[in-house]
């Protein structure tokens, strides 16, 4: 099993443990690949739910540019919902897990 496959298994376990979600492994793999090399870097592989600039980056670079959503208060609500469920105090919010949940939340699986 290569490093990316190991991480995908870890992300699937995180989804099950923290969200009680059985991951669509095909979609999870595609989201993981879409994150590129950032998944291998300790800092960029996680998301800080309390950092406003990080939240804005997720909103503009992922939700608007990647998923093609229009800027609206719904985007902020979607991000907030996922961050709350993940746990504001949880320091290990995996970027892939957050992105996967956002894809599901906004029903944009067709992008992948």
Order of alpha helices (4+ residues) and beta strands (2+ residues): alpha-alpha-beta-alpha-alpha-beta-alpha
